[in-house]
Amino acid sequence: SDRNEKMINLILLGLPGAGKGTASERIVDKYHLTHISTGDMFREAMANETKVGLEAKSYIDKGNLVPDEVTAKLVEERLSQPDIKEGFILDGFPRTTVQAELLDGITKRLNKPLTNVIALEVDEDVLVERLSARFMCKNCGATYNKLSKKPKVEGTCDRCGGHEFYQREDDKPEVVKNRLEVNEKMNAPLKDFYKNKGLLTVINGEQTPEKVFEDIDAVLSKEQ
Ligand code: AP5
């Protein structure tokens, strides 16, 4: 049907700090896709102290990956919900080839085939700099950066007007190093997995957020 032809089911790949969350916001604004971030889902589960949240916390606070099966189950439950009408962005999943294989099963069972995989490429030294400068609004979770994205009015969240900010536990320097190492190991095999399927586009994530989105938009607008 027409509707299915217009569906965009996208994976955003990129190491921690590559700008997946930042790009997702802009993609959602234009394409109305459902944003599914496993990191956000785990942080919510941790805040609510659910069983999954408590299990995830022991991994996340050290910068390690939550086990593949736990993560894949969460994603399958989310993708099964009826609100995903115009397609989805997977942000932060898959991040191992095992997860990529599990996702193949999920998209087949749910009849929601992937249409695009976009990898944001950023050098490691830039990632370290970005992550240590990132801070979040305590109230709404909006993301800022001491170097590149300060609130328009100092000390006030642009999105919700909140005045309290915090640094993510896993953005502290001793955790960032391990996070990058853990994710770097899986990065090339994951890109190869989708390159072999003919789905992969690589984009330079060191450009301004506006330019990064322009490049993404050029890929996605071809789908419609
Ligand atoms: P998650 O929350 O997904 O963290 P991540 O992958 O490490 O990604 P980030 O959110 O840190 O970075 P981002 O790419 O979204 O960058 P952002 O746009 O914020 O996961 C957290 C943890 O959960 C994992 O470590 C793991 O333990 C667990 N987990 C999650 N998914 C899992 C899975 N599938 N399997 C197992 N475990 C899993 O940008 C970063 C900063 O840079 C911001 O301050 C931003 O303002 C700035 N910035 C962004 N773009 C630009 C730009 N173009 N120029 C300048 N600055 C920029």
Residues whose N, C-alpha, C, O or C-beta is under 5 A from the ligand:
A	BS01	AP5	G14 L15 P16 G17 A18 G19 K20 G21 T22 T38 G39 D40 F42 Y59 I60 G63 N64 L65 V66 T71 D91 G92 F93 P94 R95 R130 R134 T143 Y144 N145 S148 K149 G205 Q207 T208 P209
